Amino acid sequence: MYATNYARATSLADAAARIGAASDGKFLAGGQTLLATMKQRLAAPTDLVDVTRIPDLSGIKVTGDAVVIGAATRHYDVATSADVKAALPALASLAAGIGDPAVRHMGTIGGSVANNDPAADYPAAVLALGATIHTSKRKIAAADYFQGMFTTALEPDEIITAISFPIPAKAAYAKFPNPASRYALTGVFVAKMKDGSARVAVTGAGEGGVFRASALEQALSSNWSAAALAGASIPADGLLSDIHGTAEYRANLIVVMARRAVAAAG
C-alpha cells in the first residue's frame, strides 16, 4: 500500500473542501473496496477523507412509501433493522448475505453504491427498485446513476448522503456467491411494484456492471411466477467471462437466480 494522508471530515462542507484541496483524494466509508484496491496497488490516492462520522449520514427511516437509509449505515444495521425487515425484507436479506460478519460490521451502503463494484449486491436493489440516490448536491435516479463498471454519475466532490428505496408489493434477491469472497458471481433482484410492473436487475454478470434484464421483466409483468421464466434465456453477449465462470455460465445463472428470487418473493 502506498503512503497516503488521512483526515476525518466533520461535515459535508469539510469533506468537500478536503477533497478539493487534495491532488488525488478519495472519500473513505467502510473501505471494503477502496482499501483492498490500495493493498493491491491498484489505487494510490494522496488523501483519504473519512466521512463515516459526519452527523446525519447514518440511520434508517420508513415513510409511507419508501425506506430511506443514510449512506454511512452499516450492512449489519440494514440486515438487522426491524423497520427494514417489515417494510422491505428483501433488502434486509440482501444485506445479511454480504461478505462475512467483519465486512457487514464495517461496510456501508453508501460506500458500496459509490464504488459501483460490478459484483456488489446493493446496486441490484437500487436499480431494480428504481431508488433515488441523495447526494450533497442533488438527487439522482438509479437509471441515471450507474454508468459502467466502477463508474457513476457522482462528481469528484459529491458525497452520497442517503438512498431512498420505494417499497414494492413483492421483492427478493438471490445470488450465487463466490465461495471465497461472497461477492456475487451472479445476483438477481426481482421486484413486483405496486403498479403491477416487474423489474429485474442483475449484478456480478455484466461487463458494464449492474443492468436490467428486460426479457425477464416482460415475462414476469404478464405472469409473476417462477414458471413464467421456465423457457427464458439471456444472451451471453456482454457478460463477464473469467476464471470463476464463462459468459454462458453466467447467462444461465441469471435465469436460475431470477427463478429462485421470484419463488422467494411469493
GIJOFEN-V395301 format. One record per pair of residues at least 12 apart in sequence whose ideal C-beta (glycine too) atoms are under 10 Angstrom apart, sorted by the first residue. I is the first residue (numbers start at 1). GAP is how many residues later the second one is. If there is no record, write none. Layout:
I:GAP ; I:GAP
This chain:
1:34 ; 1:36 ; 1:37 ; 1:38 ; 1:39 ; 1:40 ; 1:42 ; 1:43 ; 2:36 ; 2:37 ; 2:39 ; 2:41 ; 2:42 ; 2:43 ; 2:44 ; 3:41 ; 3:43 ; 4:18 ; 4:20 ; 4:21 ; 4:22 ; 4:24 ; 4:34 ; 4:39 ; 4:40 ; 4:41 ; 4:42 ; 4:43 ; 4:44 ; 5:13 ; 5:17 ; 5:20 ; 5:40 ; 5:41 ; 5:42 ; 5:43 ; 5:44 ; 6:22 ; 6:41 ; 6:42 ; 6:43 ; 6:44 ; 7:12 ; 7:14 ; 7:15 ; 7:18 ; 7:21 ; 7:40 ; 7:41 ; 7:42 ; 7:43 ; 8:20 ; 8:40 ; 8:41 ; 8:42 ; 8:43 ; 8:44 ; 8:45 ; 8:46 ; 9:18 ; 9:19 ; 9:40 ; 9:41 ; 9:42 ; 9:43 ; 9:44 ; 9:45 ; 9:48 ; 9:150 ; 10:41 ; 10:43 ; 10:44 ; 10:45 ; 11:40 ; 11:43 ; 11:44 ; 11:45 ; 11:125 ; 12:39 ; 12:42 ; 12:43 ; 12:44 ; 12:45 ; 12:123 ; 12:124 ; 12:125 ; 12:145 ; 12:146 ; 12:147 ; 12:149 ; 13:41 ; 13:123 ; 14:35 ; 14:37 ; 14:40 ; 15:12 ; 15:13 ; 15:34 ; 15:35 ; 15:36 ; 15:39 ; 15:42 ; 15:121 ; 15:142 ; 15:144 ; 16:33 ; 16:35 ; 16:120 ; 16:121 ; 16:139 ; 16:140 ; 16:141 ; 16:142 ; 16:143 ; 17:32 ; 17:140 ; 18:29 ; 18:30 ; 18:31 ; 18:32 ; 18:33 ; 18:139 ; 19:26 ; 19:28 ; 19:29 ; 19:30 ; 19:32 ; 19:137 ; 19:138 ; 19:139 ; 19:140 ; 20:136 ; 20:137 ; 21:26 ; 21:28 ; 22:23 ; 22:24 ; 22:25 ; 22:26 ; 22:27 ; 22:134 ; 23:22 ; 23:23 ; 23:24 ; 24:19 ; 24:20 ; 24:21 ; 24:22 ; 24:23 ; 24:132 ; 25:20 ; 25:21 ; 25:22 ; 25:23 ; 25:24 ; 25:131 ; 25:132 ; 26:12 ; 26:17 ; 26:18 ; 26:19 ; 26:20 ; 26:21 ; 26:22 ; 26:23 ; 26:88 ; 26:89 ; 26:130 ; 27:18 ; 27:20 ; 27:21 ; 27:22 ; 27:23 ; 27:24 ; 27:25 ; 27:44 ; 27:83 ; 27:84 ; 27:87 ; 27:127 ; 27:129 ; 27:130 ; 27:131 ; 27:132 ; 27:133 ; 28:17 ; 28:19 ; 28:20 ; 28:21 ; 28:22 ; 28:23 ; 28:24 ; 28:83 ; 29:21 ; 29:22 ; 29:23 ; 29:28 ; 29:42 ; 29:43 ; 29:44 ; 29:45 ; 29:77 ; 29:78 ; 29:79 ; 29:80 ; 29:81 ; 29:82 ; 29:83 ; 29:84 ; 29:85 ; 29:86 ; 29:130 ; 29:131 ; 30:22 ; 30:42 ; 30:44 ; 30:45 ; 30:73 ; 30:74 ; 30:75 ; 30:76 ; 30:77 ; 30:78 ; 30:79 ; 30:80 ; 30:81 ; 30:82 ; 30:85 ; 31:17 ; 31:19 ; 31:21 ; 31:75 ; 31:76 ; 31:77 ; 31:80 ; 32:43 ; 32:66 ; 32:67 ; 32:70 ; 32:71 ; 32:72 ; 32:74 ; 32:75 ; 32:76 ; 32:79 ; 32:80 ; 32:83 ; 32:85 ; 32:88 ; 33:74 ; 33:78 ; 33:79 ; 33:81 ; 33:82 ; 33:83 ; 33:84 ; 33:87 ; 33:117 ; 34:14 ; 34:77 ; 34:80 ; 34:81 ; 35:13 ; 35:71 ; 36:81 ; 36:145 ; 37:78 ; 37:80 ; 37:113 ; 49:108 ; 49:110 ; 50:22 ; 51:20 ; 51:21 ; 51:57 ; 51:59 ; 51:60 ; 51:63 ; 51:85 ; 51:108 ; 51:109 ; 51:110 ; 52:19 ; 52:20 ; 52:21 ; 52:22 ; 52:54 ; 52:56 ; 52:58 ; 52:59 ; 53:19 ; 54:16 ; 54:17 ; 54:18 ; 54:82 ; 54:105 ; 54:107 ; 55:17 ; 56:14 ; 56:15 ; 56:16 ; 56:105 ; 56:106 ; 57:13 ; 57:14 ; 57:15 ; 57:16 ; 57:51 ; 57:53 ; 57:102 ; 57:103 ; 57:104 ; 57:105 ; 58:12 ; 58:13 ; 58:14 ; 58:15 ; 58:16 ; 58:19 ; 58:50 ; 58:51 ; 58:52 ; 58:104 ; 59:13 ; 59:14 ; 59:18 ; 59:22 ; 59:103 ; 60:13 ; 60:17 ; 60:18 ; 60:21 ; 60:22 ; 60:23 ; 60:24 ; 60:27 ; 60:49 ; 60:102 ; 61:22 ; 61:101 ; 61:103 ; 62:19 ; 62:21 ; 62:22 ; 62:24 ; 62:25 ; 62:26 ; 62:103 ; 62:105 ; 63:24 ; 63:101 ; 63:104 ; 64:23 ; 64:103 ; 65:22 ; 65:99 ; 65:100 ; 65:101 ; 65:102 ; 65:129 ; 66:21 ; 66:22 ; 66:63 ; 66:65 ; 66:66 ; 66:97 ; 66:98 ; 66:99 ; 66:100 ; 66:101 ; 67:14 ; 67:16 ; 67:17 ; 67:19 ; 67:20 ; 67:21 ; 67:24 ; 67:25 ; 67:62 ; 67:64 ; 67:96 ; 67:97 ; 67:98 ; 67:99 ; 67:100 ; 68:63 ; 68:64 ; 68:66 ; 68:94 ; 68:95 ; 68:96 ; 68:97 ; 69:12 ; 69:14 ; 69:15 ; 69:19 ; 69:22 ; 69:26 ; 69:39 ; 69:40 ; 69:41 ; 69:53 ; 69:62 ; 69:93 ; 69:94 ; 69:95 ; 69:96 ; 70:38 ; 70:39 ; 70:40 ; 70:64 ; 70:90 ; 70:91 ; 70:92 ; 70:93 ; 71:37 ; 71:38 ; 71:39 ; 71:40 ; 71:41 ; 71:42 ; 71:43 ; 71:62 ; 71:63 ; 71:64 ; 71:65 ; 71:88 ; 71:89 ; 71:90 ; 71:91 ; 71:92 ; 72:36 ; 72:37 ; 72:38 ; 72:39 ; 72:87 ; 72:88 ; 72:89 ; 72:90 ; 73:22 ; 73:35 ; 73:36 ; 73:37 ; 73:89 ; 73:90 ; 74:21 ; 74:29 ; 74:30 ; 74:31 ; 74:32 ; 74:33 ; 74:34 ; 74:35 ; 74:37 ; 75:19 ; 75:20 ; 75:21 ; 75:22 ; 75:23 ; 75:24 ; 75:26 ; 75:28 ; 75:29 ; 75:30 ; 75:31 ; 75:32 ; 75:33 ; 75:34 ; 75:36 ; 75:37 ; 75:46 ; 75:47 ; 76:19 ; 76:20 ; 76:22 ; 76:25 ; 76:26 ; 76:27 ; 76:28 ; 76:29 ; 76:30 ; 76:31 ; 77:18 ; 77:27 ; 77:28 ; 77:31 ; 77:32 ; 78:13 ; 78:14 ; 78:15 ; 78:16 ; 78:17 ; 78:18 ; 78:20 ; 78:26 ; 78:30 ; 78:31 ; 78:44 ; 79:12 ; 79:13 ; 79:14 ; 79:15 ; 79:16 ; 79:17 ; 79:18 ; 79:19 ; 79:25 ; 80:12 ; 80:15 ; 80:16 ; 80:24 ; 81:14 ; 84:81 ; 87:78 ; 87:80 ; 88:37 ; 88:41 ; 88:77 ; 88:78 ; 88:79 ; 88:80 ; 88:83 ; 88:103 ; 89:81 ; 89:82 ; 89:83 ; 89:175 ; 89:176 ; 90:35 ; 90:38 ; 90:39 ; 90:75 ; 90:78 ; 90:80 ; 90:81 ; 90:82 ; 90:83 ; 90:84 ; 90:99 ; 90:100 ; 90:101 ; 90:171 ; 90:174 ; 90:175 ; 91:18 ; 91:30 ; 91:31 ; 91:34 ; 91:35 ; 91:38 ; 91:40 ; 91:74 ; 91:76 ; 91:80 ; 91:82 ; 91:98 ; 93:78 ; 93:79 ; 93:80 ; 93:81 ; 93:171 ; 94:27 ; 94:28 ; 94:30 ; 94:31 ; 94:77 ; 94:78 ; 94:79 ; 94:80 ; 94:81 ; 94:90 ; 94:93 ; 94:95 ; 95:12 ; 95:14 ; 95:17 ; 95:26 ; 95:27 ; 95:30 ; 95:78 ; 97:24 ; 97:76 ; 97:77 ; 97:78 ; 97:80 ; 97:85 ; 97:87 ; 97:90 ; 98:14 ; 98:22 ; 98:23 ; 98:24 ; 98:77 ; 98:79 ; 98:84 ; 98:85 ; 98:86 ; 99:22 ; 99:78 ; 99:82 ; 99:83 ; 99:84 ; 100:81 ; 100:82 ; 103:78 ; 103:79 ; 104:78 ; 107:13 ; 107:15 ; 108:14 ; 108:52 ; 109:13 ; 109:16 ; 109:17 ; 109:51 ; 109:53 ; 109:54 ; 110:12 ; 110:23 ; 110:24 ; 110:25 ; 110:49 ; 110:50 ; 110:51 ; 110:52 ; 110:53 ; 111:49 ; 112:14 ; 112:48 ; 112:51 ; 113:12 ; 113:13 ; 113:18 ; 113:20 ; 113:29 ; 113:32 ; 113:33 ; 113:39 ; 113:41 ; 113:47 ; 113:50 ; 114:19 ; 114:21 ; 114:31 ; 114:38 ; 114:40 ; 114:44 ; 114:45 ; 114:46 ; 115:35 ; 115:37 ; 116:29 ; 116:30 ; 116:31 ; 116:32 ; 116:33 ; 116:34 ; 116:35 ; 116:36 ; 116:37 ; 116:38 ; 116:87 ; 116:93 ; 116:94 ; 117:32 ; 117:33 ; 117:66 ; 117:67 ; 117:86 ; 117:87 ; 117:92 ; 117:93 ; 118:30 ; 118:31 ; 118:32 ; 118:65 ; 118:66 ; 118:85 ; 118:86 ; 118:87 ; 118:88 ; 118:89 ; 118:90 ; 118:91 ; 118:92 ; 118:122 ; 119:30 ; 119:56 ; 119:58 ; 119:59 ; 119:62 ; 119:63 ; 119:64 ; 119:65 ; 119:66 ; 119:67 ; 119:68 ; 119:84 ; 119:85 ; 119:86 ; 119:90 ; 119:91 ; 119:121 ; 119:125 ; 120:63 ; 120:64 ; 120:67 ; 120:83 ; 120:84 ; 120:89 ; 120:90 ; 121:52 ; 121:54 ; 121:56 ; 121:61 ; 121:62 ; 121:63 ; 121:66 ; 121:68 ; 121:82 ; 121:83 ; 121:89 ; 122:41 ; 122:51 ; 122:67 ; 122:81 ; 122:88 ; 123:19 ; 123:22 ; 123:23 ; 123:29 ; 123:61 ; 123:64 ; 123:66 ; 123:78 ; 123:79 ; 123:80 ; 123:81 ; 123:86 ; 123:87 ; 123:88 ; 124:49 ; 124:51 ; 124:60 ; 124:63 ; 124:64 ; 124:65 ; 124:66 ; 124:76 ; 124:77 ; 124:78 ; 124:79 ; 124:80 ; 124:86 ; 124:87 ; 124:88 ; 124:137 ; 125:17 ; 125:38 ; 125:40 ; 125:46 ; 125:48 ; 125:62 ; 125:64 ; 125:66 ; 125:76 ; 125:78 ; 125:85 ; 126:16 ; 126:19 ; 126:20 ; 126:37 ; 126:38 ; 126:39 ; 126:63 ; 126:75 ; 126:77 ; 126:84 ; 127:15 ; 127:16 ; 127:18 ; 127:19 ; 127:62 ; 127:64 ; 127:72 ; 127:73 ; 127:74 ; 127:75 ; 127:76 ; 127:82 ; 127:83 ; 127:84 ; 127:85 ; 128:14 ; 128:37 ; 128:40 ; 128:43 ; 128:45 ; 128:60 ; 128:61 ; 128:62 ; 128:63 ; 128:65 ; 128:70 ; 128:71 ; 128:72 ; 128:73 ; 128:74 ; 128:75 ; 128:82 ; 128:84 ; 128:85 ; 128:89 ; 128:133 ; 129:13 ; 129:34 ; 129:35 ; 129:36 ; 129:37 ; 129:38 ; 129:39 ; 129:42 ; 129:60 ; 129:62 ; 129:64 ; 129:70 ; 129:72 ; 130:12 ; 130:13 ; 130:34 ; 130:35 ; 130:36 ; 130:38 ; 130:61 ; 130:63 ; 130:67 ; 130:69 ; 130:71 ; 130:82 ; 131:12 ; 131:14 ; 131:32 ; 131:33 ; 131:34 ; 131:35 ; 132:13 ; 132:30 ; 132:31 ; 132:32 ; 132:33 ; 132:34 ; 133:12 ; 133:13 ; 133:19 ; 133:20 ; 133:21 ; 133:25 ; 133:27 ; 133:28 ; 133:29 ; 133:30 ; 133:31 ; 134:25 ; 134:26 ; 134:27 ; 134:28 ; 134:29 ; 134:30 ; 135:18 ; 135:19 ; 135:20 ; 135:23 ; 135:24 ; 135:25 ; 135:26 ; 135:27 ; 136:18 ; 136:19 ; 136:21 ; 136:22 ; 136:23 ; 136:24 ; 136:25 ; 137:17 ; 137:18 ; 137:20 ; 137:21 ; 137:22 ; 137:24 ; 138:15 ; 138:17 ; 138:20 ; 139:22 ; 139:23 ; 139:25 ; 140:12 ; 140:13 ; 140:14 ; 140:18 ; 140:20 ; 140:23 ; 141:12 ; 142:21 ; 142:23 ; 142:59 ; 142:68 ; 142:70 ; 143:69 ; 145:15 ; 145:18 ; 145:65 ; 146:55 ; 146:62 ; 146:63 ; 146:64 ; 146:65 ; 146:66 ; 147:61 ; 147:62 ; 148:58 ; 148:59 ; 148:60 ; 148:61 ; 148:62 ; 149:57 ; 149:58 ; 149:59 ; 149:60 ; 149:61 ; 149:91 ; 150:59 ; 151:57 ; 151:58 ; 152:57 ; 165:26 ; 166:25 ; 166:27 ; 166:28 ; 167:24 ; 167:26 ; 167:27 ; 168:22 ; 168:23 ; 168:24 ; 168:25 ; 168:26 ; 168:27 ; 168:29 ; 168:30 ; 168:31 ; 168:97 ; 169:22 ; 169:23 ; 169:24 ; 169:25 ; 169:26 ; 169:27 ; 169:28 ; 169:55 ; 169:96 ; 170:20 ; 170:21 ; 170:22 ; 170:23 ; 170:24 ; 170:28 ; 170:54 ; 170:92 ; 170:94 ; 170:95 ; 170:96 ; 171:18 ; 171:19 ; 171:20 ; 171:21 ; 171:22 ; 171:28 ; 171:90 ; 171:91 ; 171:93 ; 171:94 ; 172:16 ; 172:17 ; 172:18 ; 172:19 ; 172:20 ; 172:86 ; 172:88 ; 172:89 ; 172:90 ; 172:91 ; 172:92 ; 172:93 ; 172:94 ; 173:14 ; 173:15 ; 173:16 ; 173:17 ; 173:18 ; 173:28 ; 173:30 ; 173:84 ; 173:87 ; 173:88 ; 173:91 ; 173:92 ; 174:12 ; 174:13 ; 174:14 ; 174:15 ; 174:16 ; 174:79 ; 174:82 ; 174:83 ; 174:84 ; 174:85 ; 174:86 ; 174:87 ; 174:88 ; 174:89 ; 174:90 ; 174:91 ; 175:12 ; 175:13 ; 175:14 ; 175:27 ; 175:28 ; 175:29 ; 175:78 ; 175:82 ; 175:85 ; 175:86 ; 176:12 ; 176:28 ; 176:29 ; 176:68 ; 176:69 ; 176:73 ; 176:74 ; 176:77 ; 176:78 ; 176:80 ; 176:81 ; 176:84 ; 177:27 ; 178:26 ; 178:66 ; 178:67 ; 179:65 ; 180:64 ; 181:63 ; 183:20 ; 183:21 ; 183:61 ; 184:18 ; 184:19 ; 184:20 ; 184:21 ; 184:26 ; 184:69 ; 184:73 ; 185:18 ; 185:19 ; 185:20 ; 185:55 ; 185:57 ; 185:59 ; 185:60 ; 185:64 ; 185:65 ; 185:68 ; 185:72 ; 186:16 ; 186:17 ; 186:18 ; 186:19 ; 186:20 ; 186:53 ; 186:54 ; 186:58 ; 186:59 ; 186:63 ; 186:64 ; 186:65 ; 186:66 ; 186:67 ; 186:68 ; 186:69 ; 186:70 ; 186:71 ; 186:72 ; 187:14 ; 187:15 ; 187:16 ; 187:17 ; 187:18 ; 187:23 ; 187:66 ; 187:67 ; 187:70 ; 187:74 ; 188:12 ; 188:13 ; 188:14 ; 188:15 ; 188:16 ; 188:17 ; 188:25 ; 188:28 ; 188:65 ; 188:66 ; 188:67 ; 188:68 ; 188:69 ; 188:70 ; 188:71 ; 188:72 ; 188:73 ; 188:74 ; 189:12 ; 189:13 ; 189:14 ; 189:21 ; 189:68 ; 189:69 ; 189:72 ; 189:76 ; 190:23 ; 190:26 ; 190:27 ; 190:30 ; 190:34 ; 190:36 ; 190:39 ; 190:67 ; 190:68 ; 190:69 ; 190:70 ; 190:71 ; 190:72 ; 190:73 ; 190:74 ; 190:75 ; 191:26 ; 191:29 ; 191:70 ; 191:74 ; 192:28 ; 192:29 ; 192:32 ; 192:70 ; 192:73 ; 192:74 ; 193:28 ; 196:25 ; 196:26 ; 196:28 ; 197:20 ; 197:23 ; 197:24 ; 198:18 ; 198:19 ; 198:20 ; 198:21 ; 198:22 ; 198:23 ; 198:24 ; 198:25 ; 198:26 ; 198:30 ; 198:64 ; 199:13 ; 199:14 ; 199:15 ; 199:17 ; 199:18 ; 199:21 ; 199:22 ; 200:12 ; 200:13 ; 200:14 ; 200:15 ; 200:16 ; 200:17 ; 200:18 ; 200:19 ; 200:20 ; 200:21 ; 200:29 ; 200:54 ; 200:57 ; 200:58 ; 200:61 ; 200:62 ; 201:12 ; 201:15 ; 201:16 ; 202:14 ; 202:32 ; 202:37 ; 202:48 ; 202:51 ; 202:52 ; 202:55 ; 202:56 ; 204:35 ; 204:36 ; 204:40 ; 204:41 ; 204:46 ; 204:49 ; 204:50 ; 204:53 ; 205:29 ; 205:31 ; 205:33 ; 205:34 ; 205:35 ; 205:40 ; 205:42 ; 205:44 ; 205:45 ; 205:46 ; 205:48 ; 205:49 ; 205:52 ; 206:32 ; 206:33 ; 206:34 ; 206:41 ; 206:44 ; 206:48 ; 207:30 ; 207:31 ; 207:32 ; 207:33 ; 207:34 ; 207:40 ; 208:30 ; 208:31 ; 208:32 ; 209:31 ; 211:27 ; 211:28 ; 213:16 ; 213:19 ; 213:21 ; 213:41 ; 213:42 ; 213:45 ; 215:14 ; 215:17 ; 215:18 ; 215:19 ; 215:20 ; 215:39 ; 215:40 ; 216:12 ; 216:13 ; 216:16 ; 216:17 ; 216:18 ; 216:38 ; 216:39 ; 216:42 ; 216:43 ; 216:45 ; 216:46 ; 217:41 ; 218:14 ; 219:12 ; 219:13 ; 219:39 ; 219:43 ; 220:12 ; 220:38 ; 220:42 ; 220:45 ; 224:38 ; 224:41 ; 224:42 ; 225:34 ; 225:37 ; 225:38 ; 225:41 ; 226:32 ; 226:33 ; 226:34 ; 226:35 ; 226:36 ; 226:37 ; 226:38 ; 226:39 ; 227:32 ; 227:35 ; 227:36 ; 228:30 ; 228:31 ; 228:34 ; 229:25 ; 229:26 ; 229:27 ; 229:29 ; 229:30 ; 229:31 ; 229:32 ; 229:33 ; 229:34 ; 230:25 ; 230:29 ; 231:24 ; 232:22 ; 232:23 ; 232:26 ; 232:27 ; 233:18 ; 233:19 ; 233:21 ; 233:22 ; 234:13 ; 234:14 ; 234:16 ; 234:17 ; 234:18 ; 234:19 ; 234:20 ; 234:21 ; 234:24 ; 235:12 ; 235:13 ; 235:16 ; 236:12 ; 236:13 ; 236:14 ; 236:15 ; 236:16 ; 237:14 ; 238:13 ; 239:12 ; 239:14 ; 239:15
